[in-house]
């Protein structure tokens, strides 16, 4: 993920600021991972979410 400079403050736009914070946390979490590792984790999370959703629909 590429670094970028904010042109707004938290007080000016709280939603954009929160998005900035989320992107920053994701960048810190993923900066040492390969694309393959990131994709593998994403597919695992999606698969777990899909199973959970299917289980909820069946009950």
C-alpha positions as CSV (number, residue, x, y, z in Angstrom):
1,X,0.0,0.0,0.0
2,X,1.4,3.3,-1.0
3,X,1.9,6.1,1.6
4,X,0.0,9.3,1.1
5,X,-0.3,12.6,2.8
6,X,-3.6,13.7,4.4
7,X,-5.1,17.0,3.3
8,X,-7.6,17.1,6.1
9,X,-7.7,16.9,9.9
10,X,-9.7,14.7,12.2
11,X,-11.9,17.7,13.0
12,X,-12.6,18.5,9.4
13,X,-13.8,15.1,8.3
14,X,-14.2,12.3,10.9
15,X,-15.2,9.6,8.3
16,X,-12.1,10.3,6.1
17,X,-9.9,10.4,9.2
18,X,-11.3,7.0,10.3
19,X,-10.6,5.5,6.9
20,X,-7.1,6.9,7.1
21,X,-6.6,5.2,10.4
22,X,-7.9,1.9,9.1
23,X,-5.7,2.0,6.1
24,X,-2.7,2.9,8.3
25,X,-3.3,-0.1,10.6
26,X,-3.7,-2.4,7.5
27,X,-0.5,-1.1,6.1
28,X,1.4,-1.7,9.3
29,X,0.0,-5.2,9.6
30,X,0.7,-6.2,6.0
31,X,3.9,-4.3,5.1
32,X,6.2,-7.4,5.5
33,X,3.8,-9.9,3.8
34,X,3.9,-11.0,0.2
35,X,0.9,-10.6,-2.1
36,X,0.4,-14.4,-1.9
37,X,0.3,-14.4,1.9
38,X,-2.2,-11.5,1.9
39,X,-4.4,-13.3,-0.7
40,X,-4.2,-16.6,1.2
41,X,-5.4,-14.9,4.4
42,X,-8.2,-13.1,2.5
43,X,-9.4,-16.3,1.0
44,X,-9.3,-18.0,4.3
45,X,-11.4,-15.2,5.9
46,X,-13.8,-15.3,3.0
47,X,-14.3,-19.0,3.3
48,X,-14.9,-18.8,7.0
49,X,-17.4,-16.0,6.5
50,X,-19.2,-17.9,3.8
51,X,-19.5,-21.1,6.0
52,X,-20.8,-19.0,8.9
53,X,-23.3,-17.3,6.6
54,X,-24.5,-20.6,5.2
55,X,-24.9,-22.0,8.7
56,X,-27.0,-19.0,9.8
57,X,-29.2,-19.4,6.7
58,X,-29.8,-23.1,7.5
59,X,-30.9,-22.5,11.0
